[in-house]
Amino acid sequence: MRKSFSQLSLSIVAIAAFGLMVSVSAEAQVTNWNNPRGNDGGSSTGGSTRSPGSALLDQISAWQGSHQSTPAPNPIPELLTNGSASQIFEPANAAFHVFALDDFFYNGTDLLTRFDFAGFRNSGTPWDAAITGFRIAIFDDPANVGGTTFSNALYDQTFATNGYSYGEPSGIQGLANSGYFEFNLGGVQLAGGAGTRWIGVAPIMDFAGNGQTFIYQSNYLGGSPNGFNGLLANPGGGFGQGAVIPLNANLAYRLWGTPIPEPSGALLLGMLAVGFLGVRRKK
């Protein structure tokens, strides 16, 4: 039976008081993430983006998806068994909207090409039937994300359930309820110049009847700055631990970027020729 909103709110508050909603262990989860499209489902280009540039943030290690009909038993050994909450809930539970964020250094010019993550669910219906989208956002200040709408994001894009460039939603780490996903960001350049930025993904899913989504924690360090700097941005304070909740852990994220392409020699010669002709006409 579907819980009422009043029962739902009480359930979340009660569980959060025991620390079970902010961080949980994936080992105890048994949900089956069925994937009607198969392991390469959701790809509009026929497969994963395999040349996304350099990793600006890497807390997944070298693994880039097993591309197998049955997932490898432990393809990402650096992942821990714990996960941190990250989810956009139904409107009645907006106070619990939470982004699991981790930091990376942005040089002010790179084009962001791809974002990867590994996560799991704790209960409910299959992944594709319950989640209505993946919201990926980047902030310059996790303490000022713009309230429960996260309106201060430097980048904010919601991808459809089948909007990933490659995904293994039917299981990784030997757990049927876990998944690995890659998203094509399209070469976006962030405003605001160089500095530390914070990135995260929050699956969009109602709590009632479906449970929660979590991002795996990781002990792999890559990119800059290094350190266990992951945190939760919960601007509505629904979990009762403040708007910013330090995790003292890394999150299983990987962000790719490429430098802005320099003009080719032929293009430069063409531009010079056009400029020369313009000068001659003025004379």
N, C-alpha and C positions, 0 to 999 in steps of 0.2 A: 504494500500500500504506500502511495506517495505521501511523504510527510507534509504537514502544513508548514507555512513559513514560521509560525511561532515555535513549533516543535523543532524546526530546522535550526533557528537561531539559538535555542537553548542547547541543542546538541553540539553545535560548533563551539559555543562558549564553554560548555562543560569539558569537551575534549581538549580545547586549547589550554584550559587551566592545568591540565596534566601534561602539557607539552607534547601532545601526540599529533597535533595538526600542523605545527610549524616544521617538525622534522620527524621522519619515521624510517623504519628499516624496510628495505625492499624484500628481504628474505621471507617475510611473513605474508606477502601479497600473493594472491592466487588468481586474480582476474585474467581472463583470456582475451587478449587483444586480437580479435579476428580481423582479417584484412581481405575484403572481397576482391581487391584488385591485384593481389599477389605482392611479393616482396618489393618489386619495383613499381608498385602502384603510385599514382600521383605524378609520374614523370610526364611532362609535356614535351620533352626533348629526347625521349628514348633512353634515358639513363642519367647517372649522376654527373654533376659538373666536376670533372677530374683535374682541371687546371685553373684553380681559382686565384693563383698568385701566392703570396707569402702569408703565413699565419701571424696575425697581429696579436692574437690570444689563442692559446692552445692548452686546454686542460682535459683533452680526450686522448692525446698521444697520436701515434701515426696511423691508427686504424681509421679507415674511411668507408666502412660498410663491407659486409662479407659478400654481398651479391650472390647469396646462395638460396636455394629453395627452402632449406632449413637452416636457421641461424646457428652460428658457431656457439659452442657451449660457454666460452668466456672470451669474446673478442676484444674486450677493453679491460685488461687486468688492472689498470690504474683506478678504475671506478671503485668506490666504496659501497657498502650495502645500505648506507643512509641516503635519504633524499630530503630536499628542502621544498616547502610548499611554493607553488607558483601557479596562479590561476585567476581568471576573471569569472566571477560567479554571476548568478542571477541578480537583477536589480535590488531585490529585497535584502541581499547580503553584500551590498557594495562596500560596507565597512571592512569586509574581509578580503577585498581585492588585494592581491599581493603579487609583486614581481620579485623573483629571485635574480639578483643582479651581481655581476662581477666586473672588475675593472680591467681596462687596457689603456695603453698609451696611443693616442692618435696624433700623427705628425702634422695634421692640418691640411694635407693635400691628397692623401691616398684615397682611392676609390674602393669602397667596401663592396666586395663581390659575393661572399657567401657566408652563411652562418649555420653552424651545426650544433645539435644538442642531443643528449641522451637522458631519458626520463622514464617514469613509470606511474601507474595508477594504483590506488589502494582498494578500489571496489567498483562495482557498478557494471554497466553494460559495455559491450565492446567499444574500442577506441573510436572507430569511424562513426558509430551510431550516436555517441554521446558528445563528442567534441565538435563544436561548430566553427572553429577557426583557431589559428595560432597567431597571437599578437606579439610581434618582435619590436622592442623599443630600445632606444639609447638615450641616456641622460647625462648631463654634466654635473648634477648634484643630486645624489640619492635622497637627501633631506628636503629637496624642493622639487618634487616630481609633478606638481600640479594637481594635488588632491586626488580623489578617488577616480577621476577621469584620466589621470596621468597626462595632463594637457601640456606640460613643459618639456615634452620629449623633443630631442633634436632629430630623431628619426622615429617614426611610428607607422608600422605597416601591419595590417591583419591579412594573413594568408588563409585561403580556403583550406578545408580539411584535406583536399587533394592537391594543395598548392606547393608541396615540397618537390624539389628537383630529384631527390632520392630519399627513400625511407624504408626502414625495416620496423613497421609498427606491430608486427606479430611476435616479437620477442628477441631480446639479446640477453647476455649474461646468464643464459640458461633459464630465464624467467619469462613465462608467457605474457606477463602483463607489462613488460618493459619495451622500449622502442628507441630507435635512433633515426634522426631526421636531418636532412640538409636543405637549406633554403637559398635560392638565388636572389641576392639583393639587387642585382642589376647595375652595380657600379656607382653607388651613391657617394657623394662627397658631403661631409658634415660641415655645418657652419660653426663658427666660433674659434677657428684656428687650432693650434696645437694644445694638447693637455690631456689629462686623465678623463676618460669617459667610462660609463657604466652601461652594460648591455644585458638584456635578459629576454626570455620568452615566457609568455603566460598563456597557456591553452585556455580557450573560452569554453566553459562547461558549467552547467547548473550542478550545485551540490546535491540537491534533492534527487534521490534515486540513482545518482552517479558517483558520488564520493569526490575525491580530490586527485589532482595531478601534482607530481613532484619532479624536481630536477635532481639527478644523481649528484652526489658529492664526489670529489676526485682528489687524489693525492699527487696528481701530475702537475708540474709547473712548467709553463712555456709562455713566451711573449714577455711583455713588460707592462706594468711593474709586476715583479714576482712577490709572492706572499699569499697567505690564506686570507683574502680580503672579501670573500663573498658575503653578501648581506641580503636581507629581505626588506623591500620597501612596501610598507603597509600603511599608507597615509591615513586611512580611516580608523586605524588603531583597533580593529576588531579582535585581534589576537591578544590584546591586553599587554603587549610588550613594547609599546611605543611605535612611532612611525618608521624608525629604522632599527632593524634587528640584526646585529652582527652575528655571523655564523662561525667565524674562526675556521673556515673551510673554503676550498675551491669548489666551483660548480662545473659540471661536465659540459662546457661550452667551447666552441672553437670559431674564431672569426678570421676571415681571409680578406686581404686587400691587395691592390696593385697600384703602382705609381701612375700618375696621369701620363698617358702616352705622349712622347715628344713628337713634334711634326717631322715627317719623313723628309729626306733630302729633296725629293722631287717636288713635294708640296712647298718647301721653302723656296726653291727656284721659281716655282710658279707664282708665288706671292711676290717675290722680288721683281719678276717680269711685269706683273700687273702694276706694281708701284712705279716701275721705270716708265711704262707707257703713260701712266697718269701724269708724271712729271713732264714728259715730252709734250703732251697735249696742252698743259698749262703754258708752256713756252710758245 
